[in-house]
């Protein structure tokens, strides 16, 4: 088999895999925000602490999603 074709197939598979890996953080972010809203409804006096913790967690989740997308592009074009 042609090495260039094999490389293109591997790159396409890598981009699809890393694209699917970005779905996990999206689902996790939805769960994170939903549970924080539920906790704020149960204990409104802890709203600021819960919101701060949620924003830090959301930052980590978004970083993982962006990392997966960037690695997908990097491995596709190498």
C-alpha positions as CSV (number, residue, x, y, z in Angstrom):
1,X,0.0,0.0,0.0
2,X,1.2,3.5,-0.7
3,X,2.8,5.1,2.4
4,X,1.3,8.5,1.7
5,X,-2.2,7.0,1.5
6,X,-1.6,5.1,4.8
7,X,-0.4,8.3,6.4
8,X,-3.5,10.1,5.3
9,X,-5.8,7.4,6.6
10,X,-4.0,7.5,10.0
11,X,-4.3,11.2,10.1
12,X,-8.0,11.1,9.3
13,X,-8.7,8.5,12.0
14,X,-6.7,10.6,14.5
15,X,-8.8,13.7,13.8
16,X,-12.0,11.8,14.1
17,X,-10.8,10.2,17.4
18,X,-9.8,13.5,18.9
19,X,-13.0,15.1,17.7
20,X,-15.0,12.4,19.5
21,X,-12.8,13.0,22.5
22,X,-14.1,16.6,22.7
23,X,-17.6,15.2,23.3
24,X,-16.7,13.9,26.7
25,X,-15.8,17.3,28.1
26,X,-19.0,18.8,26.6
27,X,-21.1,16.2,28.4
28,X,-19.1,16.8,31.6
29,X,-19.6,20.5,31.4
30,X,-23.3,20.0,31.1
31,X,-23.4,17.8,34.1
32,X,-21.2,20.3,36.1
33,X,-23.4,23.3,35.4
34,X,-26.6,21.3,36.1
35,X,-25.4,20.0,39.4
36,X,-24.2,23.5,40.4
37,X,-27.6,24.9,39.6
38,X,-29.2,22.2,41.6
39,X,-26.9,22.9,44.6
40,X,-27.6,26.6,44.4
41,X,-31.3,25.9,44.5
42,X,-30.9,23.8,47.6
43,X,-28.5,26.1,49.4
44,X,-28.7,29.7,48.1
45,X,-26.4,31.0,50.8
46,X,-23.5,29.0,49.3
47,X,-24.0,30.5,45.8
48,X,-20.7,32.4,45.5
49,X,-18.6,29.4,46.7
50,X,-20.4,27.0,44.4
51,X,-20.1,29.3,41.5
52,X,-16.4,29.9,42.0
53,X,-15.7,26.1,42.2
54,X,-17.9,25.5,39.1
55,X,-16.0,28.1,37.1
56,X,-12.6,26.6,38.0
57,X,-13.9,23.2,37.1
58,X,-15.3,24.5,33.8
59,X,-12.0,26.0,33.0
60,X,-10.3,22.6,33.3
61,X,-13.0,20.9,31.2
62,X,-12.8,23.5,28.4
63,X,-9.0,23.2,28.5
64,X,-9.3,19.4,27.9
65,X,-11.7,19.9,25.0
66,X,-9.4,22.5,23.3
67,X,-6.4,20.2,23.9
68,X,-8.2,17.3,22.2
69,X,-9.2,19.5,19.2
70,X,-5.7,20.9,18.8
71,X,-4.0,17.5,19.0
72,X,-6.5,16.3,16.4
73,X,-5.3,19.0,14.0
74,X,-1.6,18.5,14.9
75,X,-1.7,14.8,14.3
76,X,-3.7,15.2,11.1
77,X,-1.1,17.5,9.5
78,X,2.1,15.8,10.7
